[in-house]
Amino acid sequence: MSEIRAGDGAYDAAVIGYGPTGVTAANLLGAMGLRVVVLERDADVYARARAISTDEEVMRIWQRTGLAERLKEDMLAERPLDFVDAVGRPFISAHPSPRGHGHPPQMFLYQPALERVLRDGVTRYPNVEVLLRHECLRLSQDAEGVELTVTGADDTVRRLRASYVIAADGGSSLTRAQLNVGYEGRTYEDRWVVIDTEMRKPWPDHDRLRFRCDPARPAVDCPTPLGHHRWEFPILPGDDEGYLTTDEAVYELVSRYGISRDSVRILRATVYSHHVRFASRFRVGRVFLAGDAAHAMPPWIGQGMAAGVRDAANLCWKLAAVLRGELPESALDSYEAERKPHVREVTRRAVFVGRIITERRTAVATARNVALRAFDHLPGFSQWVQDANWIPRAHYRAGLQARSRAKAAGHQIPQPWVTGPDGRRVRLDDALGGRWLLLHAGTAVPQPAWDHLGVPSLTVTPAGSTPAEGTLVDRDAVLLPWLRTHRATTLALRPDGYVYAAAPAATQLPPPPGGFAPAPTPARTR
């Protein structure tokens, strides 16, 4: 190994791992003007497509990076999904409905293509340095920052220093191991073969997601964009695991659905196990675990990658605020307080859906099919399934919010189209600009505790109003009804669109967080 070289100066943040979580963090931090170094041991994007879908809230996060519309060009949106029995008859059919984040509720993706777009986005920022084929061997921290010992492809060892570290280096995270953080949970006994293919010839309903709930051998039959298709099958007792990943075995498995060698070309078949695991801590001093380094869940509701992107979105703006002196360092404790309960709930729901899909007892599966098929004919049942047992709505019950709780506190405000003061039609987040902001319904009530700190205000006016300075026209009639439902006329919004505090008519908001000193930054409009 070559002699150790001195570092290239201090970074605001180091990101270890350049998968979806790490590259999202690099884009967000880069846009905020921080000096960032990214460490990734591989030379290129990982070729295997792991994640296959995402949701509207994650697209809203990528909107903040300015890449959402480009990413959507390579995605399939608004495809129906079915839970079907052994002969392919649906017993639950659903069409995901939007929750107000301003993007399609579910989108299928091809992960290598998605990561390339996100990595291209990072090249916009000269303040972000990406070191591929580099690995963090050791890290040590003190009261001022973290020192990272890094090895490169040529075996040269460098020492870098960063104020904070985001470890997004996967489920087998070396960083988590170095920090002696436990990874609690279990690996499911079920092992699955994941098959990625290129479509040669489309077949009927090839773009429809099906959970094939066959007790003999359950399967996931999933469309993916850019001419790809995905199947997943369990490895059953007595199966030869090595054989199941061969082309011959794969064609045998998919032939039961009418798929022939003329229909698809097999790209790869890989075996993996399902996990339910959580790091005992998401933060150790100045180092934060994110994505699979912090948690792992089974794939049934497509939230593994999404959870990591949510981690990055929650953490990055707080790191920037602390580094700028806008918030005290203690605000970073809210990262785990906000993210861990949500991840646990998403994982619980993923396990529940997985039990429906993978039931192997024939009698139980038959009863399941009959009962759920009957319920599926009831008005609103499929919507209830989605709301009650699919992805939890964006809501933090604890963390960085006012102690005096209001109904709206901890919720993320919806994102409709609005008309800005200049008369342009924009999505709400682009108008808000990623900053602390007061939002008023009707006549603005002075808020001295916030106003004297220079926190800007905007007033929401009804659809059809004339655009004016300091206003947003609620052109889709979404914001004002949402405020009424949550019994609020004034909101204090965090930069990520979550409600820090809320107040009813003619009353004062709770005070800002202790040590809050917002910098006078202009709104960013993309």
C-alpha positions as CSV (number, residue, x, y, z in Angstrom):
1,M,0.0,0.0,0.0
2,S,1.3,3.4,-0.9
3,E,2.3,6.1,1.6
4,I,-0.4,8.1,3.2
5,R,-1.0,11.5,1.6
6,A,-2.4,14.5,3.4
7,G,-6.0,15.4,2.6
8,D,-7.2,18.1,0.2
9,G,-8.8,20.3,2.9
10,A,-12.0,20.1,4.9
11,Y,-15.4,19.3,3.4
12,D,-18.7,20.2,4.8
13,A,-20.0,16.7,4.3
14,A,-18.7,13.3,3.1
15,V,-21.1,10.9,1.5
16,I,-20.0,7.2,1.7
17,G,-21.8,5.2,-1.0
18,Y,-23.2,6.4,-4.3
19,G,-26.4,4.4,-4.8
20,P,-29.8,6.1,-4.9
21,T,-29.5,7.4,-1.3
22,G,-26.0,8.7,-1.6
23,V,-26.5,10.3,-5.1
24,T,-29.7,12.0,-3.9
25,A,-27.8,13.4,-0.9
26,A,-25.0,14.6,-3.2
27,N,-27.5,16.4,-5.4
28,L,-29.3,18.0,-2.4
29,L,-26.1,19.1,-0.7
30,G,-24.6,20.3,-3.9
31,A,-27.6,22.5,-4.6
32,M,-27.3,24.0,-1.2
33,G,-23.8,25.1,-1.9
34,L,-21.9,22.8,0.5
35,R,-18.5,21.4,-0.2
36,V,-19.1,17.7,-0.5
37,V,-16.9,14.6,-1.2
38,V,-18.5,11.3,-2.3
39,L,-16.7,8.0,-1.9
40,E,-17.8,5.0,-3.9
41,R,-15.8,1.7,-4.1
42,D,-17.2,0.7,-7.5
43,A,-16.2,2.2,-10.9
44,D,-19.7,2.5,-12.3
45,V,-23.4,2.2,-11.7
46,Y,-24.4,-1.2,-10.4
47,A,-25.7,-3.1,-13.4
48,R,-28.4,-5.1,-11.6
49,A,-31.8,-3.5,-11.4
50,R,-32.8,-3.8,-7.7
51,A,-35.5,-1.2,-7.0
52,I,-38.3,-1.3,-9.6
53,S,-40.8,1.4,-8.4
54,T,-41.2,4.6,-6.5
55,D,-43.9,7.0,-5.4
56,E,-45.0,10.6,-5.6
57,E,-43.4,11.7,-2.4
58,V,-40.0,10.5,-3.6
59,M,-40.5,12.2,-7.0
60,R,-41.2,15.4,-5.0
61,I,-37.8,15.0,-3.3
62,W,-36.1,14.6,-6.7
63,Q,-38.0,17.6,-7.9
64,R,-35.9,19.6,-5.4
65,T,-32.9,18.4,-7.2
66,G,-34.3,19.8,-10.5
67,L,-34.3,16.3,-12.0
68,A,-37.9,15.0,-11.6
69,E,-39.1,15.7,-15.1
70,R,-36.0,14.1,-16.6
71,L,-36.4,11.1,-14.4
72,K,-40.0,10.6,-15.4
73,E,-39.1,10.4,-19.0
74,D,-37.6,6.9,-18.2
75,M,-40.5,5.7,-16.0
76,L,-43.9,4.0,-16.4
77,A,-46.6,5.9,-14.6
78,E,-50.1,5.0,-13.3
79,R,-50.1,1.3,-14.0
80,P,-52.8,-0.8,-12.3
81,L,-52.0,-3.7,-10.0
82,D,-53.7,-7.0,-9.3
83,F,-53.5,-9.7,-6.7
84,V,-54.4,-12.8,-8.6
85,D,-55.0,-16.4,-7.7
86,A,-53.3,-19.6,-9.0
87,V,-55.2,-19.4,-12.4
88,G,-54.6,-15.6,-12.8
89,R,-58.0,-14.3,-11.7
90,P,-57.9,-11.1,-9.6
91,F,-59.1,-11.1,-6.1
92,I,-57.9,-7.5,-5.4
93,S,-57.5,-4.9,-8.2
94,A,-56.3,-1.4,-7.4
95,H,-55.2,1.7,-9.2
96,P,-53.1,3.8,-6.9
97,S,-54.6,7.3,-6.4
98,P,-52.6,10.4,-5.8
99,R,-52.1,11.9,-2.3
100,G,-51.4,15.4,-3.4
101,H,-47.6,15.5,-3.9
102,G,-47.9,16.7,-7.5
103,H,-46.6,13.6,-9.3
104,P,-48.0,10.2,-10.3
105,P,-48.7,8.1,-7.2
106,Q,-46.6,5.1,-8.4
107,M,-44.0,4.9,-11.1
108,F,-42.0,1.9,-12.3
109,L,-38.3,2.5,-13.0
110,Y,-35.2,0.8,-14.3
111,Q,-32.6,1.5,-11.6
112,P,-29.4,1.7,-13.6
113,A,-31.0,4.3,-15.9
114,L,-32.3,6.3,-12.9
115,E,-28.9,6.3,-11.2
116,R,-27.2,7.6,-14.3
117,V,-29.5,10.6,-14.5
118,L,-29.0,11.3,-10.8
119,R,-25.2,11.1,-11.2
120,D,-25.3,13.3,-14.2
121,G,-27.2,15.8,-12.0
122,V,-24.3,15.9,-9.6
123,T,-21.9,17.1,-12.3
124,R,-23.7,20.4,-12.2
125,Y,-22.0,21.2,-8.9
126,P,-18.3,22.1,-8.9
127,N,-18.5,22.0,-5.1
128,V,-19.2,18.2,-5.1
129,E,-16.2,16.0,-5.7
130,V,-16.9,12.3,-6.6
131,L,-14.2,9.7,-6.0
132,L,-15.1,6.5,-7.7
133,R,-13.1,3.3,-6.8
134,H,-12.4,4.8,-3.4
135,E,-13.3,3.2,-0.1
136,C,-13.3,4.5,3.5
137,L,-11.0,2.2,5.5
138,R,-11.4,4.0,8.8
139,L,-13.0,7.1,10.3
140,S,-12.4,8.9,13.6
141,Q,-14.2,11.9,14.9
142,D,-13.6,14.7,17.4
143,A,-15.6,17.8,18.4
144,E,-14.8,19.6,15.2
145,G,-15.3,16.9,12.5
146,V,-14.6,13.5,11.1
147,E,-11.3,12.3,9.7
148,L,-11.6,9.6,7.0
149,T,-8.8,7.3,5.8
150,V,-9.5,6.5,2.2
151,T,-7.9,4.1,-0.2
152,G,-8.1,4.5,-4.0
153,A,-7.8,2.2,-6.9
154,D,-4.1,2.7,-7.1
155,D,-3.7,1.7,-3.4
156,T,-2.9,5.3,-2.5
157,V,-4.2,6.2,0.9
158,R,-5.6,9.7,1.6
159,R,-6.8,11.4,4.7
160,L,-9.9,13.6,4.3
161,R,-11.7,15.6,6.8
162,A,-15.4,16.5,6.8
163,S,-17.7,18.3,9.3
164,Y,-20.3,15.5,8.9
165,V,-20.6,12.1,7.2
166,I,-23.6,10.4,5.6
167,A,-23.0,6.6,5.5
168,A,-25.1,5.3,2.7
169,D,-22.9,2.2,2.0
170,G,-25.6,-0.5,2.0
171,G,-26.9,-3.3,4.2
172,S,-23.4,-4.6,4.8
173,S,-22.2,-1.1,5.7
174,L,-18.5,-1.1,6.8
175,T,-19.2,2.3,8.4
176,R,-21.9,0.9,10.6
177,A,-19.6,-1.9,11.7
178,Q,-16.8,0.6,12.5
179,L,-19.2,2.5,14.7
180,N,-20.2,-0.7,16.5
181,V,-23.8,0.0,15.8
182,G,-26.0,-3.1,16.0
183,Y,-28.2,-4.1,13.0
184,E,-31.2,-5.6,14.7
185,G,-33.7,-7.9,13.0
186,R,-33.7,-11.0,11.0
187,T,-33.3,-12.5,7.5
188,Y,-36.3,-14.3,6.2
189,E,-35.9,-18.0,5.5
190,D,-37.4,-17.5,2.0
191,R,-34.8,-16.9,-0.7
192,W,-36.0,-15.6,-4.1
193,V,-34.7,-15.6,-7.6
194,V,-35.0,-12.2,-9.2
195,I,-35.1,-12.2,-13.0
196,D,-34.5,-9.1,-15.2
197,T,-35.4,-9.4,-18.8
198,E,-35.5,-7.3,-22.0
199,M,-38.8,-7.6,-23.9
200,R,-38.5,-8.8,-27.4
201,K,-42.2,-9.0,-28.1
202,P,-44.9,-7.5,-25.9
203,W,-47.7,-9.7,-24.7
204,P,-51.2,-8.8,-23.5
205,D,-51.2,-6.7,-20.2
206,H,-47.4,-6.8,-20.1
207,D,-47.5,-3.3,-18.4
208,R,-49.7,-4.5,-15.5
209,L,-48.2,-5.3,-12.1
210,R,-49.4,-8.7,-10.8
211,F,-48.8,-10.3,-7.5
212,R,-49.4,-14.0,-8.4
213,C,-50.6,-15.5,-5.1
214,D,-50.2,-19.1,-6.1
215,P,-49.6,-21.4,-3.1
216,A,-47.6,-23.8,-5.3
217,R,-45.2,-21.0,-6.2
218,P,-46.0,-17.3,-5.6
219,A,-44.5,-14.8,-8.0
220,V,-44.1,-11.1,-8.7
221,D,-44.8,-10.1,-12.3
222,C,-43.8,-6.5,-12.8
223,P,-43.4,-4.1,-15.7
224,T,-40.3,-2.0,-15.8
225,P,-39.6,0.8,-18.3
226,L,-37.2,1.1,-21.2
227,G,-38.3,-2.3,-22.6
228,H,-37.6,-4.4,-19.5
229,H,-39.7,-6.8,-17.4
230,R,-39.1,-8.3,-13.9
231,W,-40.2,-11.6,-12.3
232,E,-39.5,-12.8,-8.8
233,F,-40.0,-16.4,-7.7
234,P,-39.3,-18.1,-4.3
235,I,-36.8,-20.9,-4.0
236,L,-38.9,-23.8,-2.7
237,P,-37.7,-26.8,-0.6
238,G,-35.9,-29.2,-2.9
239,D,-35.1,-26.6,-5.5
240,D,-31.6,-26.5,-6.9
241,E,-30.7,-22.8,-6.3
242,G,-27.9,-22.8,-8.9
243,Y,-30.2,-24.3,-11.6
244,L,-33.0,-21.8,-10.9
245,T,-30.7,-19.0,-12.1
246,T,-30.0,-20.6,-15.5
247,D,-31.8,-19.5,-18.6
248,E,-33.4,-22.9,-19.0
249,A,-35.0,-22.7,-15.6
250,V,-36.1,-19.1,-16.0
251,Y,-37.8,-19.9,-19.3
252,E,-39.5,-22.8,-17.6
253,L,-40.7,-20.6,-14.7
254,V,-42.2,-17.8,-17.0
255,S,-43.7,-20.2,-19.5
256,R,-46.6,-20.8,-17.2
257,Y,-47.7,-17.2,-18.0
258,G,-47.4,-17.7,-21.7
259,I,-43.9,-16.1,-22.0
260,S,-41.7,-17.8,-24.5
261,R,-38.1,-17.4,-25.6
262,D,-39.4,-15.1,-28.4
263,S,-41.0,-12.8,-25.8
264,V,-37.9,-11.9,-23.6
265,R,-34.2,-12.0,-23.4
266,I,-32.8,-12.8,-20.0
267,L,-30.4,-10.2,-18.7
268,R,-29.7,-11.7,-15.3
269,A,-31.1,-13.9,-12.6
270,T,-29.9,-13.4,-9.0
271,V,-30.8,-14.9,-5.7
272,Y,-31.5,-12.8,-2.6
273,S,-33.0,-13.1,0.8
274,H,-35.5,-10.8,2.4
275,H,-34.5,-8.8,5.5
276,V,-36.2,-6.9,8.3
277,R,-33.5,-5.0,10.0
278,F,-32.9,-1.7,11.8
279,A,-29.7,0.0,13.0
280,S,-29.9,0.5,16.8
281,R,-28.9,4.1,16.2
282,F,-29.1,6.3,13.1
283,R,-26.6,8.8,14.5
284,V,-23.2,8.4,16.1
285,G,-21.8,11.9,16.8
286,R,-21.1,13.4,13.4
287,V,-21.8,10.3,11.4
288,F,-25.3,9.5,10.1
289,L,-26.5,6.1,8.7
290,A,-28.9,6.3,5.8
291,G,-30.6,3.9,3.4
292,D,-29.9,0.2,3.7
293,A,-27.0,1.1,6.1
294,A,-29.8,2.2,8.6
295,H,-32.6,-0.2,7.7
296,A,-33.6,-3.0,5.4
297,M,-37.1,-4.2,4.5
298,P,-38.7,-6.8,2.2
299,P,-39.6,-5.6,-1.3
300,W,-43.4,-6.1,-1.3
301,I,-44.5,-2.5,-1.5
302,G,-41.4,-1.1,-3.3
303,Q,-40.2,1.1,-0.5
304,G,-36.6,0.0,0.2
305,M,-35.0,2.6,-2.1
306,A,-37.7,5.2,-1.3
307,A,-36.9,5.0,2.4
308,G,-33.3,5.8,1.7
309,V,-34.2,8.8,-0.5
310,R,-36.5,10.0,2.3
311,D,-33.6,9.7,4.7
312,A,-31.4,11.9,2.5
313,A,-34.1,14.5,2.1
314,N,-34.8,14.7,5.9
315,L,-31.1,14.9,6.8
316,C,-29.5,17.1,4.1
317,W,-31.4,20.4,4.7
318,K,-30.8,20.0,8.5
319,L,-27.0,19.5,7.9
320,A,-27.0,22.6,5.8
321,A,-28.9,24.6,8.4
322,V,-26.5,23.6,11.2
323,L,-23.4,24.3,9.1
324,R,-24.8,27.8,8.2
325,G,-25.6,28.5,11.9
326,E,-29.3,28.6,11.2
327,L,-30.1,25.8,13.7
328,P,-28.3,24.4,16.7
329,E,-26.4,21.1,16.3
330,S,-29.0,19.4,18.5
331,A,-31.5,19.8,15.7
332,L,-29.7,16.8,14.0
333,D,-31.1,14.5,16.6
334,S,-34.5,14.9,15.0
335,Y,-33.3,12.9,12.0
336,E,-33.7,9.5,13.8
337,A,-36.7,10.7,15.8
338,E,-38.6,11.5,12.5
339,R,-37.3,8.8,10.2
340,K,-37.1,5.6,12.4
341,P,-40.8,5.4,13.3
342,H,-41.8,5.9,9.6
343,V,-39.4,3.3,8.4
344,R,-40.7,0.8,11.0
345,E,-44.3,1.4,10.0
346,V,-43.5,1.0,6.3
347,T,-41.6,-2.2,7.1
348,R,-44.6,-3.5,9.1
349,R,-46.9,-2.9,6.1
350,A,-44.4,-4.5,3.7
351,V,-44.4,-7.6,5.8
352,F,-48.2,-7.7,5.9
353,V,-48.5,-7.4,2.1
354,G,-45.9,-10.1,1.8
355,R,-48.0,-12.5,3.9
356,I,-50.9,-12.0,1.6
357,I,-48.8,-12.8,-1.5
358,T,-46.8,-15.7,-0.2
359,E,-49.4,-17.7,1.7
360,R,-48.5,-21.4,0.9
361,R,-51.3,-23.2,2.7
362,T,-53.9,-24.1,0.1
363,A,-56.9,-23.9,2.3
364,V,-55.9,-20.6,3.8
365,A,-55.2,-19.2,0.3
366,T,-58.6,-20.3,-1.0
367,A,-60.3,-18.6,1.9
368,R,-58.2,-15.5,1.3
369,N,-59.2,-15.4,-2.4
370,V,-62.9,-15.8,-1.7
371,A,-63.1,-13.3,1.1
372,L,-61.0,-10.6,-0.6
373,R,-62.7,-11.1,-3.9
374,A,-66.0,-10.4,-2.1
375,F,-64.7,-7.3,-0.4
376,D,-63.1,-6.1,-3.6
377,H,-66.6,-5.5,-5.0
378,L,-67.4,-3.1,-2.1
379,P,-67.1,0.6,-3.1
380,G,-63.9,2.1,-1.9
381,F,-62.4,-1.2,-0.7
382,S,-59.3,-1.1,-3.0
383,Q,-58.7,2.5,-1.9
384,W,-58.9,1.4,1.8
385,V,-56.4,-1.3,1.1
386,Q,-54.0,1.3,-0.3
387,D,-54.5,3.8,2.5
388,A,-54.7,1.4,5.4
389,N,-52.0,-1.1,4.4
390,W,-49.8,0.4,1.7
391,I,-47.5,3.4,2.2
392,P,-48.1,5.5,5.3
393,R,-48.9,9.1,4.7
394,A,-46.1,11.7,5.3
395,H,-46.4,12.6,9.0
396,Y,-43.9,13.0,11.8
397,R,-45.3,12.6,15.3
398,A,-42.1,13.8,17.0
399,G,-38.9,15.6,16.0
400,L,-38.3,19.1,14.8
401,Q,-41.7,20.8,15.4
402,A,-43.3,23.1,17.9
403,R,-44.0,21.6,21.3
404,S,-47.5,23.2,21.3
405,R,-49.0,20.7,18.9
406,A,-51.6,21.5,16.3
407,K,-53.5,19.2,14.0
408,A,-51.3,20.2,11.0
409,A,-48.0,19.9,12.8
410,G,-45.7,17.2,11.5
411,H,-47.6,16.8,8.3
412,Q,-46.2,17.6,4.9
413,I,-48.3,20.2,3.0
414,P,-49.7,19.0,-0.3
415,Q,-48.1,20.3,-3.5
416,P,-50.7,21.6,-6.0
417,W,-50.0,23.9,-8.9
418,V,-50.1,27.6,-7.9
419,T,-49.8,30.9,-9.6
420,G,-46.9,32.9,-8.3
421,P,-46.7,36.7,-7.8
422,D,-45.4,37.0,-11.4
423,G,-48.4,35.2,-12.8
424,R,-46.5,32.0,-13.7
425,R,-48.0,28.6,-13.0
426,V,-45.5,26.6,-10.8
427,R,-45.6,23.7,-8.4
428,L,-45.9,24.8,-4.8
429,D,-42.4,23.7,-3.7
430,D,-40.8,25.6,-6.5
431,A,-42.6,28.7,-5.3
432,L,-41.7,28.1,-1.7
433,G,-38.0,27.8,-2.6
434,G,-36.8,25.4,0.0
435,R,-36.7,27.9,2.9
436,W,-38.4,28.6,6.2
437,L,-41.6,30.4,5.4
438,L,-44.9,31.5,6.9
439,L,-48.0,30.6,4.9
440,H,-51.2,32.5,5.6
441,A,-54.8,31.8,4.6
442,G,-56.6,35.1,4.1
443,T,-55.4,38.2,5.9
444,A,-51.9,37.7,7.3
445,V,-51.7,37.9,11.1
446,P,-48.5,39.5,12.3
447,Q,-46.2,36.9,14.0
448,P,-43.6,39.0,15.8
449,A,-41.6,36.0,17.1
450,W,-41.0,35.0,13.4
451,D,-41.2,38.3,11.7
452,H,-38.3,39.9,13.6
453,L,-36.1,37.1,12.4
454,G,-36.8,37.9,8.8
455,V,-38.8,34.8,8.0
456,P,-40.7,35.6,4.8
457,S,-44.5,35.3,4.4
458,L,-46.8,34.4,1.6
459,T,-50.6,34.6,1.6
460,V,-52.7,32.0,-0.2
461,T,-55.5,33.5,-2.2
462,P,-58.5,31.6,-3.7
463,A,-58.5,30.2,-7.3
464,G,-59.3,33.0,-9.8
465,S,-57.6,35.7,-7.7
466,T,-55.3,38.2,-9.4
467,P,-51.6,37.4,-8.8
468,A,-49.9,40.0,-6.5
469,E,-46.7,40.5,-4.6
470,G,-46.5,38.3,-1.5
471,T,-49.3,35.9,-2.7
472,L,-49.8,32.5,-4.1
473,V,-53.0,31.8,-6.0
474,D,-54.5,28.4,-5.0
475,R,-55.5,27.7,-8.6
476,D,-56.2,24.0,-8.0
477,A,-58.3,24.8,-4.8
478,V,-56.2,22.4,-2.7
479,L,-54.3,24.5,-0.2
480,L,-57.1,26.5,1.4
481,P,-59.3,23.4,1.9
482,W,-56.3,21.5,3.4
483,L,-55.8,24.4,5.8
484,R,-59.4,24.4,6.8
485,T,-59.4,20.6,7.3
486,H,-56.4,21.0,9.6
487,R,-57.9,24.0,11.4
488,A,-55.1,26.3,10.6
489,T,-54.9,29.8,9.0
490,T,-51.1,30.3,9.5
491,L,-48.3,27.7,9.1
492,A,-44.6,27.8,9.8
493,L,-43.1,25.6,7.1
494,R,-39.7,23.9,7.3
495,P,-37.6,23.9,4.1
496,D,-38.8,20.4,3.4
497,G,-42.4,21.4,3.3
498,Y,-43.3,19.9,6.7
499,V,-45.3,21.9,9.1
500,Y,-43.2,23.1,12.1
501,A,-46.1,24.9,13.8
502,A,-49.7,26.0,13.0
503,A,-52.2,28.4,14.4
504,P,-55.9,29.0,14.0
505,A,-57.4,32.3,13.0
506,A,-56.3,35.5,14.8
507,T,-53.8,33.6,17.0
508,Q,-50.0,33.5,17.4
509,L,-47.8,30.7,16.2
510,P,-45.6,28.9,18.8
511,P,-42.1,30.4,18.8
512,P,-39.4,29.2,16.4
513,P,-37.0,26.5,17.6
514,G,-34.4,27.5,20.1
515,G,-31.2,28.9,18.5
516,F,-33.0,29.5,15.2
517,A,-31.3,32.2,13.2
518,P,-32.3,31.9,9.5
519,A,-30.0,33.3,6.9
520,P,-31.6,35.9,4.6
521,T,-31.5,33.7,1.5
522,P,-33.7,34.4,-1.5
523,A,-36.2,31.8,-2.7
524,R,-35.0,29.3,-5.3
525,T,-37.3,28.9,-8.3
526,R,-36.5,26.1,-10.7
